[in-house]
Amino acid sequence: MLKDKNMSYTKLMDIKAKETAEYLIEHEIYKACEWALDDDTFKNLEGDEYNEAHSYLMANVARHIANKLNVTTNKYYDE
């Protein structure tokens, strides 16, 4: 019975972690990257160029966060 409770608790923590990550990506990292690209160096980016730069920056920010937390990432990991 205790094992089932622990598994349930772990699953709940996984769900909360995923929800928190989605919130941070949408509300914090996305906006921070927009702010970072709101610089004279990047003012000339439009349309697809801007979207590609923003996506690239977000991926790099996420990678740096993972490195700071000493997390090994694997894009092929399947939840």
GIJO-V146814 format. One record per helix or strand of 2 or more residues. SS is the DSSP state (2 for helix, 1 for strand). FROM is the first residue (numbers start at 1). LEN is the number of residues. If there is no record, write none. Layout:
BEGIN
((SS & FROM & LEN) (SS & FROM & LEN))
END
This chain:
BEGIN
((2 & 2 & 36) (2 & 47 & 22))
END
